[in-house]
Protein backbone atom coordinates (compact mmCIF):
# COMPACT_ATOMS: atom_id res chain seq x y z
CA UNK A 1 0.00 0.00 0.00
CA UNK A 2 1.44 3.35 -0.96
CA UNK A 3 0.95 6.41 1.17
CA UNK A 4 -0.17 9.43 -0.75
CA UNK A 5 1.12 12.86 0.07
CA UNK A 6 -1.16 15.58 1.38
CA UNK A 7 -0.33 17.73 -1.66
CA UNK A 8 -1.06 14.98 -4.21
CA UNK A 9 -3.32 16.77 -6.73
CA UNK A 10 -5.30 13.55 -7.25
CA UNK A 11 -5.93 12.86 -3.55
CA UNK A 12 -9.69 12.88 -2.86
CA UNK A 13 -10.87 15.14 -0.07
CA UNK A 14 -12.38 12.20 1.77
CA UNK A 15 -8.97 10.50 1.88
CA UNK A 16 -7.24 13.73 2.89
CA UNK A 17 -9.57 14.32 5.84
CA UNK A 18 -9.49 10.66 6.89
CA UNK A 19 -5.69 10.51 6.89
CA UNK A 20 -5.19 13.98 8.40
CA UNK A 21 -8.33 14.87 10.39
CA UNK A 22 -6.68 18.04 11.66
CA UNK A 23 -7.18 19.48 8.15
CA UNK A 24 -10.95 19.55 8.72
CA UNK A 25 -10.56 22.75 10.73
CA UNK A 26 -9.08 24.48 7.67
CA UNK A 27 -12.13 23.64 5.57
CA UNK A 28 -14.46 24.81 8.32
CA UNK A 29 -12.52 28.04 8.82
CA UNK A 30 -13.18 28.87 5.16
CA UNK A 31 -16.88 27.99 5.51
CA UNK A 32 -16.46 25.18 3.01
CA UNK A 33 -19.12 22.45 2.97
CA UNK A 34 -16.59 19.76 2.00
CA UNK A 35 -16.62 18.00 5.38
CA UNK A 36 -19.04 15.11 5.00
CA UNK A 37 -20.00 16.09 1.46
CA UNK A 38 -21.09 13.25 -0.82
CA UNK A 39 -18.66 14.53 -3.48
CA UNK A 40 -15.69 14.12 -1.09
CA UNK A 41 -14.62 10.78 -2.59
CA UNK A 42 -14.33 12.45 -5.99
CA UNK A 43 -13.29 16.09 -5.38
CA UNK A 44 -9.72 17.15 -4.75
CA UNK A 45 -8.28 20.21 -3.05
CA UNK A 46 -7.93 21.78 -6.48
CA UNK A 47 -11.62 21.17 -7.21
CA UNK A 48 -12.67 22.59 -3.84
CA UNK A 49 -10.50 25.69 -4.24
CA UNK A 50 -11.97 26.30 -7.69
CA UNK A 51 -15.49 25.91 -6.29
CA UNK A 52 -14.86 28.35 -3.44
CA UNK A 53 -12.57 30.79 -5.26
CA UNK A 54 -9.53 30.08 -3.11
CA UNK A 55 -5.87 30.16 -4.13
CA UNK A 56 -4.64 26.57 -4.29
CA UNK A 57 -1.07 27.08 -3.07
CA UNK A 58 -2.18 29.19 -0.10
CA UNK A 59 -4.81 26.60 0.83
CA UNK A 60 -2.27 23.76 0.62
CA UNK A 61 0.00 25.82 2.90
CA UNK A 62 -2.81 26.11 5.46
CA UNK A 63 -3.43 22.38 5.28
CA UNK A 64 0.27 21.66 5.78
CA UNK A 65 0.41 24.07 8.73
CA UNK A 66 -2.54 22.33 10.38
CA UNK A 67 -0.77 18.96 10.06
CA UNK A 68 2.52 20.34 11.38
CA UNK A 69 0.82 22.08 14.31
CA UNK A 70 -0.78 18.82 15.43
CA UNK A 71 2.54 17.00 15.76
C-alpha positions in Angstrom: 0.0 0.0 0.0 1.4 3.3 -1.0 1.0 6.4 1.2 -0.2 9.4 -0.8 1.1 12.9 0.1 -1.2 15.6 1.4 -0.3 17.7 -1.7 -1.1 15.0 -4.2 -3.3 16.8 -6.7 -5.3 13.5 -7.3 -5.9 12.9 -3.5 -9.7 12.9 -2.9 -10.9 15.1 -0.1 -12.4 12.2 1.8 -9.0 10.5 1.9 -7.2 13.7 2.9 -9.6 14.3 5.8 -9.5 10.7 6.9 -5.7 10.5 6.9 -5.2 14.0 8.4 -8.3 14.9 10.4 -6.7 18.0 11.7 -7.2 19.5 8.2 -11.0 19.5 8.7 -10.6 22.7 10.7 -9.1 24.5 7.7 -12.1 23.6 5.6 -14.5 24.8 8.3 -12.5 28.0 8.8 -13.2 28.9 5.2 -16.9 28.0 5.5 -16.5 25.2 3.0 -19.1 22.5 3.0 -16.6 19.8 2.0 -16.6 18.0 5.4 -19.0 15.1 5.0 -20.0 16.1 1.5 -21.1 13.3 -0.8 -18.7 14.5 -3.5 -15.7 14.1 -1.1 -14.6 10.8 -2.6 -14.3 12.5 -6.0 -13.3 16.1 -5.4 -9.7 17.2 -4.8 -8.3 20.2 -3.0 -7.9 21.8 -6.5 -11.6 21.2 -7.2 -12.7 22.6 -3.8 -10.5 25.7 -4.2 -12.0 26.3 -7.7 -15.5 25.9 -6.3 -14.9 28.3 -3.4 -12.6 30.8 -5.3 -9.5 30.1 -3.1 -5.9 30.2 -4.1 -4.6 26.6 -4.3 -1.1 27.1 -3.1 -2.2 29.2 -0.1 -4.8 26.6 0.8 -2.3 23.8 0.6 0.0 25.8 2.9 -2.8 26.1 5.5 -3.4 22.4 5.3 0.3 21.7 5.8 0.4 24.1 8.7 -2.5 22.3 10.4 -0.8 19.0 10.1 2.5 20.3 11.4 0.8 22.1 14.3 -0.8 18.8 15.4 2.5 17.0 15.8 
